Each structure stands twice: as structure tokens, then as C-alpha cells.
Amino acid sequence: MSSSAPDDILAQWQADEAAARTRQQQEPGLASRALLAGKTGLQQMQALLDGECPPAPISRTMDFLLVSVADGEAVFQGRPQFKHYNPLGGVHGGWFATLLDSALGCAVHTILPVGRGYTTLEFKVNLVRGLNDKVPLVRAIGHVVHRGRQVTTAEAELVGHDGKLYAHASTTCLLFDIPG
């Protein structure tokens, strides 16, 4: 986490979100095979970030979006809201898990060469602090830990602008050749 003041970090995160929303203004959908063909995983993720590919429908449903990608890294930002609450009055664990799973999977996706795909073999989430709609934004920051030919692992943290950790997760993914 940065040594900047929480208010400065929140302002930067809000600016990052506004910029990402401007680039990603299209309606949710699925990217065509033709649009993704011949691109590495990182190039595909960059196309999503740049608005060349439609955002996944779940991102609108769950109020989160991709804000950055790099080799072995993906960052999603979410806005916890009342509509994400469980019956006990806090954000449902599934909302945490969805953001973390997106960051983990997309971090793995960024390392794929052309013609390779992945699927999740295992996914584990640790919820360490409750969330409510008074927390303005959180980020799920995913990074690849191990790059293998057949198996890749990644970890992610769900953090607030003030540096608080809300959850962390890990995944194991199976890599494979995409059939022609």
C-alpha cells in the first residue's frame, strides 16, 4: 500500500475508476473469438481494459470493474453497496469472493501465450474483516505466484483505500492448449 494519505488514495482510486469507466462504456457482453484470436492473455486483458472488448456482465451486476493489468497482475475495484448485503447486515461473502476470483483469474490470464487457456482447479477465500456500504471503494489486487507449464498459482488481497485488509485468497489454475 502507498504511504500517501487515505484521502489522497481514495481520490486517486476515484479518478482511476472514472478513467476506466470512460474507456469501458460499452454494454456488457462476451468478446468474440475473432477479436481475441492471435492475442496473448495480456493483450486480451488490455483490450478489455481499453474498451475494445465488452465488460463481463457480472461486473455490472456486482458493481466492480477492471482498473489495471500488467504481466502476472490484475486489479479490480468495487463499490460495496446495500444491495450486496446478506440478511445479517453486511456485504455478502460471495461479493468478496467474486472480486477476488476475478483478480486471481485475470492475473493468471495475463501470462497466457497465444493459443493457451486456463481453468480454476481450486479457489480459497479468507474473510478477515466485514464490509459495509460506508467503505467507499475496495480493490482486489491479484498477482501470479508460480508460473508453470500446466499449473499456475496466484494470490489476491481485497483492501480498502486506508490500507485495511478485508480478505485474501489463493487459486490454483490448470493451463491447457485451446483446441483449434
N, C-alpha and C positions, 0 to 999 in steps of 0.2 A: 504494500500500500504506500502511496506517496506521503511525503512529510508535509504536504500542503494542508491548510485548514479545512475542516469538513465542509464549510460553506463554499469554499473555492472548488473543492472536489465536486460537490453537488452541482454547482453552476457549470462546470466542465462536462459532467455527465449529461446534464440537460441539453447543453449545446451539441454534444455528440449525438444524442437521441434526435434532436431536431434535424441535424445534417443527415443522419441515416434515414429518417422518415422522408425527407425531401428526395433522396436518391431512390427510395423503395416505395414510391407512391402507388405502384400498380396493385391491382386486386390480387388476393391470394390465389394460388393455383399450383400447378405442377410444371416443372421445367420439361420441355420436350427432349427426347433423346438426341434429336438433331442439334439442338442448342448446346448440349453437354458433350457431344461427340468430339474426340480429339483433344479434350482438355484434361489437364491434371486435376486432382481433387482441389488443390489450392486455387487454380484458375476457375473452377466451378463455383467455389465458395466466394471468390472475389466477384464473379458475375452476379451472384445473389446479392452481395453487399452493394454492388453498383446499380442494382435495379434492372439488369439485363434478364434476370430470371425472376419469376414471381415469388413472393414470400410464401412459406408454407401456411396453409390455412390455420394450423394450430397456433401460430404466432399471434394472429388477430384474436382468436378465442381466448387465449391466456394472457394477452397484453404484454408481450415481450418481443424483442427484435434483436437481430444480429447487429453489433456495433463495430466489431473489428475481427479480422482474421490475419494470420501470419502462418508460416511454416510450423506445424505442430501446435497451433494455438487458435482458440476461438473464444470470443467474448459476446455474451448475450446480456441484454439489460431488460429488467422487468419492473413493472409498477404494481406492487401488491394492492389489491382493491377489495372492498367489501364483498363483491361478487365472487371472490376466491375463498371466502371464509367457509370453514367447516361448522357444524352445529354448535361447537363449543366456543366460538367467537374468535378464532384465529385463522390465519391463512392455512388452507389445507396442505398437508404434506405432499399431495400429488402435484401441487403447483411448484413447490421446491424441486421435486424430482424431475418435472418436465423441463425446467430451466437448466438444471444440472445435466440431465441426459442430452439436451441439445448442445450444450457446450462441450461435453465429452465426445459425443459422436462427430460433431463438426471439427473438433481438433484432430481426431483420427482421420476424417475425410480430407483434411488439408495435406496429409502426407502421401496420399494415393497417387501413384503414377497413372498415366493414361491406360485404360483398359482394366483397372482393378476396382474392386468394390469391397464392402465390409458389412458385417452384421454383428450385433451385440451378442456375446455369449453370456456375459454376467454384468450386473449393474448393482452397486450398493450405495445407499444413501445414509448419512448420519445427520439427523436434525439436532442441532445443538442450541438453538435459541428460537423462540416463537417469533412470528412476523404478524404485523397488522397493517392497516392502511395508513397509519401515521408515519410509517417508514416510506419516504418518497420514492426511492429507487433502490434496486439491488442489482448486482452484477454476478453472473455465473461465468467464472473465468476458468476455461479448460486448457490443459496442456498435455501433450503426449509424454509419457514417462519412458516407455520402451517401444522401439520400432523394430518389429520382427518381420520376417517374410510372410509368416502365416498368422501370427498372433501379435497384437499391439495392445498396450495398456495406456490408460490415461487417467488423470485426476482432475477434479474441479472443486472450486470453492464458491460459495454463494456469500457475498459480502455486501455490506452497506457502505454508503459514502463516508461514514465515520470510522471505517475500519472494522466494524463488528462482523464477526463470522456468524452466519446463520445456519449454514450446513456445509458439508463437504461430501464428495462422492468419488467413486472409482469405477472403472469399467475395464472389461477385457473384451476385445473385438477380434473376430476371425476375419482375415483378409483372404480374398479369392479373386480369380480371374473372372471377368464378366463375359458370359458367353456371347459370341458374335451373332 
